[in-house]
């Protein structure tokens, strides 16, 4: 019986598995509500994006005490409740996109236009300086508006 081993090959444990990065580098994270899926997403963001994700999450959490958090469609979402969200994040190959779902009502407007009338975007690249005061002001304004049902 040469060549056969009585020991089975060790299988990786589920908790040891790293999230898959989808095309463009966006982490594939299971749908979930609360802090744990958000932190799993942030930890899986590749390279410099993870530090940015940590910073954005902290700014959002400080601006909106009790903010609701979820990961759906492989994107962190922030809202007033589990069904209505005002902001989402998504990793792309060279930047992180912040989506303000009612961004057309923010003052001043976030710089990125959308094909959707109410949505505005903020794209952050590796060497960009994040204007934390402006971002926080947008978050507070966005949270005060009706959220997007998802």
Secondary structure by P-SEA (a helix, b strand, c coil): ccccccccccccccccccccccccccccccccccaaaaaaaaaacccaaaaaaaaaaaaaaaaccbbbbbbcccccccccccccccbbbbbcccbbbbbcccccccccccccccccccbbbbbbccccccaaaaaaaaaaaaaacccccc
